[in-house]
Amino acid sequence: MARLRIALLNASLNGTREDTSRNFRRELDADLAEFTVSDGRLPPPVGVEGFDGVVVTGSGASTYWDAPWIDEVRGWLREAHERGLPILGVCFGHQLLASALGGTVESMGNFEIGYREVRRVGEATLLAGLDERFTAFTTHGDTVTALPEGAEVTAENDYGLHGFRVGDAFGVQFHPEYDRETARAVTLSKEFLGEERIERVLGGITEENYARACETKRLFENFTEHVRRVRSAEPSAESIT
């Protein structure tokens, strides 16, 4: 099979876009076409470019903001899913994907941040090879409170849902793409948490914790392997058009 072509929907805001792009480009073994959707730059209508899969990044935005680009991406993802295009959503992307497919996203009234333990449960296509309890970097104040119809929970922790699957669409709340530089920068940007909590989180961004969290990077390989299986199962073995 030819090298995969994946649409990267970069939903990050302003100064974080470059780091977001760098992290996903490092982890995804595919030719990426990047779209800064938070600036209103959406991919062409589903099928026009013949992408093999889609990845939606994190963002400082909330899915329930009254922003035209959020509704536009939500509609695009819904159509992509209906057309059978494999999708991976990370953090905000996970929440927007759930929302697009009929789920509900709400503020937690709290904030999870730092290297945290996550439990793998149920179906394990995306998380295959990960320990039942694994370490991942988290940073979010919103969460999926109701899953789309037919969705399966794939990961969770004491803060709530951390992963789901519905058909060929996968979401993870944690950040498998983060390096230590990004983890530090994101933590320092959360001034509303207060200096004491920020210092505690920074103290946990160690080589040891990062090495443990690198286990989660396996899911990018799992996703591209799944995309290849989906593509090869089609009669023409070609991208959706």
Backbone as CSV, one residue per row, in Angstrom:
resi,resn,N_x,N_y,N_z,CA_x,CA_y,CA_z,C_x,C_y,C_z
1,MET,0.839,-1.194,0.000,0.000,0.000,0.000,0.874,1.244,0.000
2,ALA,0.463,2.258,-0.730,1.192,3.527,-0.772,1.180,4.178,0.610
3,ARG,2.076,5.122,0.800,2.159,5.839,2.064,0.821,6.523,2.367
4,LEU,0.400,6.452,3.636,-0.884,7.016,4.032,-0.894,8.533,3.897
5,ARG,-2.067,9.078,3.544,-2.291,10.518,3.529,-3.329,10.842,4.591
6,ILE,-2.920,11.619,5.569,-3.795,11.925,6.699,-4.000,13.431,6.811
7,ALA,-5.244,13.832,7.027,-5.565,15.242,7.259,-5.353,15.538,8.740
8,LEU,-4.480,16.489,9.038,-4.228,16.914,10.404,-4.995,18.204,10.649
9,LEU,-6.031,18.142,11.470,-6.847,19.312,11.779,-6.284,19.959,13.039
10,ASN,-5.478,20.998,12.844,-4.806,21.678,13.947,-5.772,22.709,14.533
11,ALA,-6.296,22.380,15.715,-7.289,23.236,16.362,-6.681,24.133,17.433
12,SER,-5.369,24.106,17.589,-4.719,24.900,18.634,-4.830,26.387,18.327
13,LEU,-4.632,27.196,19.347,-4.833,28.628,19.227,-3.502,29.375,19.233
14,ASN,-3.343,30.275,18.320,-2.237,31.244,18.288,-0.872,30.626,18.558
15,GLY,-0.236,30.986,19.675,1.160,30.646,19.923,1.463,29.179,20.108
16,THR,0.448,28.334,20.254,0.708,26.907,20.477,0.697,26.090,19.190
17,ARG,0.361,26.705,18.066,0.189,25.937,16.831,1.473,25.260,16.363
18,GLU,2.584,25.968,16.484,3.852,25.421,15.994,4.252,24.184,16.783
19,ASP,4.103,24.241,18.118,4.416,23.073,18.940,3.488,21.913,18.614
20,THR,2.213,22.217,18.443,1.240,21.170,18.122,1.606,20.488,16.808
21,SER,1.905,21.275,15.797,2.287,20.723,14.503,3.534,19.853,14.629
22,ARG,4.540,20.359,15.325,5.790,19.614,15.486,5.558,18.266,16.154
23,ASN,4.771,18.271,17.219,4.564,17.034,17.973,3.846,15.967,17.155
24,PHE,2.793,16.357,16.444,2.055,15.362,15.663,2.840,14.908,14.438
25,ARG,3.588,15.802,13.834,4.391,15.416,12.677,5.509,14.454,13.079
26,ARG,6.001,14.599,14.286,7.036,13.686,14.783,6.478,12.284,15.008
27,GLU,5.232,12.188,15.452,4.690,10.903,15.885,3.946,10.136,14.795
28,LEU,3.414,10.825,13.806,2.588,10.151,12.801,3.412,9.765,11.577
29,ASP,3.467,8.489,11.277,4.204,7.985,10.116,3.269,8.004,8.910
30,ALA,3.105,9.198,8.348,2.193,9.387,7.209,2.495,10.739,6.578
31,ASP,2.012,10.925,5.368,2.066,12.245,4.730,0.898,13.061,5.271
32,LEU,1.205,14.184,5.918,0.176,14.977,6.570,-0.163,16.228,5.766
33,ALA,-1.445,16.461,5.597,-1.938,17.727,5.044,-2.551,18.476,6.220
34,GLU,-1.924,19.587,6.623,-2.327,20.276,7.847,-3.276,21.435,7.544
35,PHE,-4.330,21.526,8.365,-5.333,22.579,8.217,-5.509,23.274,9.563
36,THR,-5.258,24.575,9.621,-5.431,25.336,10.860,-6.913,25.685,11.007
37,VAL,-7.669,24.715,11.493,-9.122,24.854,11.516,-9.582,25.958,12.469
38,SER,-8.773,26.271,13.490,-9.158,27.333,14.425,-9.086,28.708,13.775
39,ASP,-8.483,28.787,12.598,-8.503,30.017,11.791,-9.543,29.935,10.681
40,GLY,-10.356,28.883,10.717,-11.393,28.721,9.701,-10.925,28.018,8.446
41,ARG,-9.714,27.462,8.471,-9.195,26.776,7.279,-9.521,25.283,7.380
42,LEU,-10.651,24.918,6.858,-11.104,23.533,6.898,-10.587,22.754,5.700
43,PRO,-10.532,21.434,5.830,-10.201,20.610,4.661,-11.299,20.740,3.616
44,PRO,-11.006,20.342,2.372,-12.051,20.314,1.347,-13.163,19.357,1.774
45,PRO,-14.308,19.401,1.121,-15.381,18.446,1.443,-14.857,17.020,1.460
46,VAL,-15.400,16.217,2.345,-14.935,14.838,2.507,-14.944,14.119,1.170
47,GLY,-13.826,13.498,0.823,-13.720,12.735,-0.409,-12.987,13.439,-1.525
48,VAL,-12.921,14.766,-1.471,-12.297,15.510,-2.572,-10.800,15.226,-2.656
49,GLU,-10.125,15.218,-1.511,-8.676,15.009,-1.501,-8.269,13.558,-1.333
50,GLY,-9.210,12.669,-1.041,-8.886,11.257,-0.905,-7.997,10.941,0.273
51,PHE,-8.231,11.568,1.432,-7.445,11.254,2.621,-7.769,9.857,3.121
52,ASP,-6.766,9.226,3.725,-6.954,7.895,4.300,-7.475,7.953,5.728
53,GLY,-7.196,9.038,6.437,-7.623,9.173,7.820,-7.534,10.621,8.255
54,VAL,-7.983,10.873,9.474,-8.030,12.232,10.020,-7.545,12.203,11.460
55,VAL,-6.771,13.225,11.838,-6.374,13.419,13.236,-6.757,14.838,13.632
56,VAL,-7.420,14.975,14.784,-7.839,16.284,15.296,-7.076,16.552,16.587
57,THR,-6.416,17.692,16.661,-5.528,18.000,17.784,-6.293,18.598,18.966
58,GLY,-5.508,18.878,20.013,-6.023,19.609,21.160,-6.169,21.086,20.854
59,SER,-6.714,21.828,21.840,-6.958,23.256,21.649,-7.230,23.902,23.002
60,GLY,-6.989,25.207,23.078,-7.401,25.959,24.245,-8.878,26.317,24.211
61,ALA,-9.544,25.975,23.123,-10.974,26.255,22.971,-11.803,25.190,23.676
62,SER,-13.075,25.493,23.874,-14.049,24.523,24.364,-15.044,24.226,23.252
63,THR,-15.510,23.000,23.203,-16.396,22.591,22.113,-17.723,23.332,22.135
64,TYR,-18.110,23.874,23.296,-19.401,24.559,23.406,-19.286,26.065,23.213
65,TRP,-18.105,26.554,22.830,-17.967,27.979,22.495,-18.828,28.308,21.279
66,ASP,-19.298,29.535,21.246,-20.064,30.015,20.095,-19.088,30.556,19.054
67,ALA,-18.428,29.630,18.368,-17.425,29.988,17.359,-17.762,29.235,16.073
68,PRO,-17.926,29.935,14.963,-18.321,29.265,13.713,-17.410,28.113,13.326
69,TRP,-16.088,28.262,13.529,-15.172,27.207,13.083,-15.413,25.898,13.825
70,ILE,-15.835,25.984,15.090,-16.075,24.765,15.865,-17.255,23.992,15.277
71,ASP,-18.330,24.684,14.961,-19.488,24.018,14.345,-19.145,23.467,12.964
72,GLU,-18.316,24.197,12.225,-17.934,23.742,10.885,-17.100,22.465,10.960
73,VAL,-16.148,22.417,11.890,-15.331,21.209,12.038,-16.190,20.052,12.539
74,ARG,-17.098,20.350,13.449,-17.993,19.312,13.969,-18.786,18.670,12.825
75,GLY,-19.314,19.498,11.937,-20.061,18.972,10.800,-19.186,18.169,9.850
76,TRP,-17.950,18.653,9.637,-17.027,17.944,8.750,-16.693,16.566,9.317
77,LEU,-16.449,16.507,10.633,-16.129,15.225,11.268,-17.304,14.263,11.197
78,ARG,-18.504,14.794,11.371,-19.687,13.936,11.296,-19.796,13.288,9.910
79,GLU,-19.573,14.082,8.875,-19.638,13.532,7.522,-18.509,12.539,7.274
80,ALA,-17.297,12.870,7.754,-16.163,11.963,7.577,-16.450,10.610,8.216
81,HIS,-17.038,10.635,9.401,-17.375,9.382,10.090,-18.438,8.613,9.320
82,GLU,-19.435,9.309,8.824,-20.498,8.644,8.051,-19.950,8.009,6.785
83,ARG,-18.875,8.600,6.237,-18.253,8.059,5.022,-17.230,6.967,5.325
84,GLY,-17.031,6.649,6.615,-16.138,5.554,6.986,-14.677,5.924,7.091
85,LEU,-14.375,7.212,7.201,-12.985,7.651,7.298,-12.499,7.470,8.735
86,PRO,-11.414,6.746,8.974,-10.897,6.593,10.330,-10.479,7.944,10.915
87,ILE,-10.831,8.178,12.183,-10.579,9.461,12.843,-9.952,9.210,14.210
88,LEU,-8.965,10.044,14.547,-8.388,10.063,15.885,-8.489,11.478,16.428
89,GLY,-9.132,11.639,17.581,-9.220,12.935,18.234,-8.452,12.919,19.542
90,VAL,-7.673,13.974,19.789,-6.858,14.068,20.999,-7.291,15.292,21.805
91,CYS,-7.616,15.095,23.075,-8.018,16.142,24.015,-9.232,16.913,23.461
92,PHE,-9.064,18.163,23.044,-10.172,18.885,22.416,-10.709,18.093,21.225
93,GLY,-9.817,17.485,20.444,-10.247,16.691,19.295,-11.114,15.514,19.714
94,HIS,-10.781,14.895,20.823,-11.570,13.805,21.403,-12.952,14.314,21.793
95,GLN,-13.002,15.486,22.431,-14.278,16.062,22.861,-15.132,16.488,21.660
96,LEU,-14.487,17.107,20.673,-15.238,17.563,19.499,-15.769,16.380,18.699
97,LEU,-14.987,15.318,18.622,-15.430,14.111,17.930,-16.650,13.515,18.634
98,ALA,-16.578,13.431,19.957,-17.731,12.915,20.714,-18.957,13.782,20.477
99,SER,-18.773,15.096,20.505,-19.873,16.028,20.280,-20.450,15.874,18.878
100,ALA,-19.571,15.719,17.888,-20.016,15.582,16.498,-20.876,14.347,16.291
101,LEU,-20.608,13.304,17.083,-21.305,12.035,16.892,-22.470,11.851,17.856
102,GLY,-22.816,12.926,18.586,-24.007,12.869,19.427,-23.762,12.836,20.912
103,GLY,-22.490,12.932,21.333,-22.170,12.940,22.750,-22.295,14.330,23.357
104,THR,-21.982,14.419,24.646,-22.094,15.674,25.383,-20.767,16.007,26.059
105,VAL,-20.372,17.277,25.981,-19.146,17.758,26.613,-19.515,18.888,27.565
106,GLU,-18.949,18.848,28.771,-19.239,19.871,29.773,-17.976,20.218,30.546
107,SER,-18.002,21.364,31.205,-16.918,21.732,32.103,-16.913,20.788,33.304
108,MET,-15.718,20.413,33.761,-15.610,19.550,34.926,-15.797,20.322,36.229
109,GLY,-15.660,21.656,36.175,-15.635,22.430,37.401,-14.353,22.176,38.164
110,ASN,-13.363,21.658,37.461,-12.075,21.280,38.040,-11.080,21.289,36.898
111,PHE,-9.832,20.997,37.186,-8.836,20.953,36.113,-7.839,19.841,36.396
112,GLU,-7.669,18.955,35.401,-6.679,17.883,35.504,-5.448,18.285,34.714
113,ILE,-4.278,18.172,35.341,-3.048,18.518,34.641,-1.876,17.753,35.245
114,GLY,-0.960,17.364,34.390,0.242,16.662,34.833,0.252,15.211,34.402
115,TYR,1.310,14.509,34.756,1.404,13.081,34.467,0.495,12.339,35.442
116,ARG,-0.456,11.626,34.890,-1.479,10.953,35.691,-1.609,9.492,35.255
117,GLU,-2.117,8.672,36.163,-2.395,7.282,35.823,-3.744,7.186,35.124
118,VAL,-3.783,6.435,34.030,-5.011,6.183,33.268,-5.204,4.683,33.177
119,ARG,-6.438,4.226,33.241,-6.748,2.800,33.163,-7.315,2.448,31.798
120,ARG,-6.733,1.452,31.165,-7.260,0.942,29.897,-8.382,-0.040,30.201
121,VAL,-9.509,0.117,29.511,-10.651,-0.771,29.747,-11.261,-1.170,28.408
122,GLY,-11.903,-2.316,28.401,-12.676,-2.727,27.236,-11.852,-2.902,25.970
123,GLU,-12.424,-2.452,24.856,-11.851,-2.612,23.518,-10.479,-1.943,23.442
124,ALA,-9.519,-2.596,22.772,-8.139,-2.099,22.853,-7.443,-1.960,21.505
125,THR,-8.167,-1.711,20.423,-7.512,-1.535,19.127,-6.514,-0.390,19.172
126,LEU,-6.953,0.774,19.599,-6.072,1.948,19.643,-5.026,1.836,20.741
127,LEU,-5.390,1.242,21.863,-4.498,1.184,23.022,-3.825,-0.170,23.170
128,ALA,-3.849,-0.973,22.121,-3.195,-2.284,22.161,-1.714,-2.121,22.486
129,GLY,-1.230,-2.959,23.380,0.180,-2.909,23.750,0.469,-2.036,24.952
130,LEU,-0.492,-1.222,25.372,-0.318,-0.409,26.562,-0.663,-1.220,27.810
131,ASP,0.014,-0.923,28.910,-0.312,-1.569,30.169,-1.746,-1.256,30.566
132,GLU,-2.325,-2.110,31.393,-3.695,-1.866,31.842,-3.787,-0.545,32.603
133,ARG,-2.749,-0.208,33.338,-2.628,1.101,33.985,-1.381,1.773,33.429
134,PHE,-1.543,2.912,32.805,-0.407,3.572,32.168,-0.362,5.044,32.560
135,THR,0.795,5.674,32.326,1.001,7.087,32.644,0.829,7.929,31.385
136,ALA,0.152,9.060,31.527,-0.040,9.966,30.389,-0.094,11.398,30.902
137,PHE,0.309,12.349,30.033,0.186,13.752,30.415,-1.219,14.230,30.089
138,THR,-1.817,14.920,31.051,-3.182,15.412,30.906,-3.227,16.917,31.141
139,THR,-4.128,17.595,30.463,-4.394,19.007,30.720,-5.749,19.353,30.118
140,HIS,-6.772,19.444,30.978,-8.122,19.754,30.475,-9.040,20.146,31.621
141,GLY,-10.001,21.019,31.274,-11.026,21.427,32.215,-12.416,21.011,31.772
142,ASP,-12.518,20.466,30.559,-13.778,19.930,30.032,-13.671,18.421,29.923
143,THR,-14.810,17.753,29.866,-14.800,16.300,29.736,-16.047,15.830,29.004
144,VAL,-15.958,14.668,28.401,-17.123,14.040,27.767,-17.971,13.414,28.859
145,THR,-19.191,13.899,29.022,-20.072,13.393,30.075,-21.105,12.396,29.560
146,ALA,-21.334,12.371,28.247,-22.231,11.378,27.648,-21.652,10.974,26.301
147,LEU,-21.492,9.685,26.101,-20.897,9.171,24.870,-21.907,9.124,23.729
148,PRO,-21.392,9.143,22.486,-22.287,8.921,21.339,-22.918,7.534,21.424
149,GLU,-24.055,7.380,20.790,-24.728,6.080,20.769,-23.810,5.024,20.164
150,GLY,-23.697,3.889,20.827,-22.896,2.784,20.331,-21.424,2.877,20.652
151,ALA,-21.000,3.933,21.341,-19.581,4.104,21.665,-19.172,3.204,22.823
152,GLU,-17.898,2.817,22.841,-17.328,2.006,23.907,-16.273,2.823,24.654
153,VAL,-16.278,2.717,25.967,-15.226,3.337,26.773,-13.952,2.515,26.620
154,THR,-12.823,3.200,26.381,-11.550,2.495,26.240,-10.528,2.898,27.298
155,ALA,-10.756,4.038,27.992,-9.823,4.480,29.022,-10.524,5.436,29.978
156,GLU,-10.090,5.438,31.230,-10.682,6.313,32.239,-9.727,6.465,33.410
157,ASN,-9.981,7.468,34.230,-9.283,7.591,35.506,-10.204,8.293,36.495
158,ASP,-9.654,8.742,37.612,-10.487,9.325,38.662,-11.152,10.627,38.235
159,TYR,-10.643,11.271,37.187,-11.249,12.494,36.681,-12.363,12.220,35.674
160,GLY,-12.448,10.985,35.183,-13.512,10.659,34.241,-13.014,9.945,32.999
161,LEU,-13.747,10.121,31.911,-13.480,9.428,30.653,-12.172,9.891,30.019
162,HIS,-11.360,8.931,29.553,-10.122,9.277,28.861,-9.992,8.622,27.496
163,GLY,-10.980,7.849,27.083,-10.906,7.267,25.747,-12.209,6.600,25.358
164,PHE,-12.524,6.650,24.053,-13.707,5.964,23.551,-13.476,5.566,22.102
165,ARG,-14.321,4.649,21.664,-14.337,4.250,20.256,-15.769,4.098,19.807
166,VAL,-16.053,4.572,18.591,-17.322,4.282,17.933,-16.995,4.020,16.463
167,GLY,-17.125,2.774,16.056,-16.741,2.393,14.697,-15.261,2.619,14.469
168,ASP,-14.940,3.379,13.431,-13.531,3.672,13.121,-13.096,5.032,13.663
169,ALA,-13.837,5.556,14.625,-13.493,6.836,15.258,-13.025,6.582,16.682
170,PHE,-11.878,7.168,17.032,-11.261,6.973,18.337,-10.968,8.326,18.981
171,GLY,-11.173,8.416,20.277,-10.808,9.626,20.995,-10.010,9.298,22.240
172,VAL,-9.023,10.148,22.562,-8.304,10.051,23.829,-8.220,11.442,24.447
173,GLN,-8.498,11.516,25.740,-8.465,12.794,26.433,-7.037,13.229,26.755
174,PHE,-6.160,12.287,27.006,-4.772,12.601,27.361,-3.958,12.972,26.118
175,HIS,-2.698,13.360,26.339,-1.849,13.852,25.251,-0.666,12.908,24.989
176,PRO,-0.825,11.939,24.094,0.300,11.033,23.791,1.415,11.712,23.005
177,GLU,1.123,12.856,22.373,2.099,13.517,21.495,3.042,14.453,22.241
178,TYR,2.763,14.761,23.492,3.552,15.758,24.215,4.984,15.303,24.467
179,ASP,5.920,16.231,24.269,7.274,16.049,24.778,7.390,16.871,26.062
180,ARG,8.547,16.808,26.736,8.693,17.531,28.015,8.623,19.039,27.808
181,GLU,9.159,19.511,26.705,9.130,20.943,26.420,7.698,21.455,26.344
182,THR,6.844,20.706,25.646,5.445,21.113,25.521,4.733,21.030,26.864
183,ALA,4.988,19.961,27.613,4.352,19.804,28.922,4.686,20.980,29.835
184,ARG,5.932,21.411,29.827,6.337,22.548,30.656,5.677,23.845,30.181
185,ALA,5.693,24.078,28.880,5.131,25.311,28.334,3.632,25.408,28.623
186,VAL,2.917,24.314,28.430,1.478,24.305,28.681,1.196,24.541,30.166
187,THR,1.958,23.897,31.022,1.765,24.074,32.465,1.993,25.527,32.881
188,LEU,3.050,26.128,32.381,3.352,27.515,32.725,2.279,28.482,32.236
189,SER,1.553,28.095,31.201,0.511,28.974,30.655,-0.767,28.967,31.494
190,LYS,-0.895,28.032,32.426,-2.133,27.892,33.210,-2.046,28.725,34.491
191,GLU,-1.887,30.023,34.326,-1.702,30.903,35.477,-2.875,30.876,36.454
192,PHE,-4.069,30.573,35.964,-5.256,30.544,36.816,-5.183,29.453,37.883
193,LEU,-4.275,28.478,37.698,-4.131,27.400,38.678,-3.390,27.836,39.935
194,GLY,-2.684,28.942,39.845,-1.928,29.421,40.989,-0.504,28.887,40.997
195,GLU,0.386,29.667,41.567,1.817,29.340,41.530,2.141,28.017,42.214
196,GLU,1.495,27.730,43.329,1.815,26.512,44.083,1.506,25.255,43.277
197,ARG,0.313,25.214,42.650,-0.031,24.019,41.877,0.833,23.911,40.629
198,ILE,1.104,25.024,39.989,1.959,24.999,38.802,3.327,24.433,39.149
199,GLU,3.874,24.841,40.275,5.191,24.340,40.683,5.144,22.841,40.958
200,ARG,4.048,22.362,41.544,3.925,20.922,41.785,3.910,20.150,40.476
201,VAL,3.154,20.654,39.504,3.080,19.966,38.206,4.438,20.001,37.513
202,LEU,5.099,21.157,37.528,6.425,21.266,36.915,7.403,20.288,37.553
203,GLY,7.275,20.111,38.858,8.157,19.177,39.549,7.968,17.739,39.107
204,GLY,6.796,17.434,38.550,6.532,16.074,38.080,6.911,15.836,36.630
205,ILE,7.342,16.903,35.933,7.734,16.743,34.527,9.204,16.330,34.489
206,THR,9.440,15.090,34.852,10.789,14.530,34.963,11.077,13.592,33.806
207,GLU,12.335,13.273,33.625,12.718,12.300,32.596,12.047,10.961,32.847
208,GLU,11.936,10.589,34.115,11.337,9.302,34.464,9.862,9.257,34.075
209,ASN,9.103,10.295,34.446,7.683,10.320,34.115,7.453,10.425,32.606
210,TYR,8.298,11.222,31.939,8.170,11.320,30.486,8.429,9.965,29.829
211,ALA,9.456,9.254,30.316,9.767,7.933,29.753,8.590,6.983,29.929
212,ARG,7.935,7.052,31.087,6.754,6.205,31.306,5.630,6.574,30.341
213,ALA,5.429,7.882,30.149,4.343,8.341,29.286,4.597,8.034,27.811
214,CYS,5.849,7.814,27.442,6.163,7.503,26.036,5.489,6.216,25.577
215,GLU,5.060,5.384,26.521,4.310,4.182,26.169,3.071,4.545,25.350
216,THR,2.460,5.690,25.658,1.214,6.056,24.974,1.432,6.411,23.507
217,LYS,2.668,6.719,23.122,2.942,7.040,21.719,2.639,5.854,20.807
218,ARG,2.567,4.669,21.388,2.249,3.465,20.632,0.899,3.602,19.913
219,LEU,0.015,4.423,20.460,-1.316,4.506,19.855,-1.293,5.137,18.464
220,PHE,-0.263,5.951,18.170,-0.176,6.515,16.818,0.109,5.410,15.804
221,GLU,0.992,4.490,16.163,1.258,3.339,15.294,0.010,2.475,15.167
222,ASN,-0.684,2.269,16.296,-1.921,1.480,16.254,-2.962,2.123,15.342
223,PHE,-3.048,3.460,15.401,-4.026,4.148,14.560,-3.691,3.993,13.078
224,THR,-2.431,4.223,12.714,-2.083,4.102,11.293,-2.221,2.657,10.811
225,GLU,-1.948,1.691,11.680,-2.171,0.296,11.306,-3.655,0.043,11.067
226,HIS,-4.491,0.623,11.898,-5.941,0.469,11.706,-6.391,1.121,10.404
227,VAL,-5.851,2.301,10.110,-6.185,2.979,8.850,-5.830,2.080,7.668
228,ARG,-4.663,1.457,7.712,-4.254,0.568,6.615,-5.206,-0.612,6.480
229,ARG,-5.645,-1.165,7.603,-6.592,-2.290,7.546,-7.909,-1.859,6.911
230,VAL,-8.385,-0.674,7.300,-9.635,-0.169,6.726,-9.490,0.035,5.227
231,ARG,-8.393,0.660,4.820,-8.174,0.931,3.396,-8.037,-0.366,2.596
232,SER,-7.292,-1.321,3.145,-7.073,-2.562,2.393,-8.324,-3.409,2.309
233,ALA,-9.269,-3.199,3.224,-10.516,-3.954,3.208,-11.493,-3.442,2.166
234,GLU,-11.248,-2.243,1.625,-12.124,-1.701,0.595,-11.862,-2.405,-0.722
235,PRO,-12.881,-2.582,-1.523,-12.725,-3.310,-2.797,-11.608,-2.762,-3.667
236,SER,-11.453,-1.415,-3.693,-10.438,-0.821,-4.558,-9.115,-0.635,-3.853
237,ALA,-9.102,-0.847,-2.517,-7.917,-0.624,-1.694,-7.365,0.774,-1.882
238,GLU,-8.260,1.736,-2.171,-7.852,3.123,-2.362,-8.540,4.021,-1.342
239,SER,-8.095,5.233,-1.253,-8.674,6.200,-0.319,-10.124,6.472,-0.676
240,ILE,-10.873,6.933,0.312,-12.267,7.307,0.094,-12.328,8.498,-0.850
241,THR,-13.157,8.391,-1.845,-13.339,9.495,-2.801,-14.813,9.757,-2.997
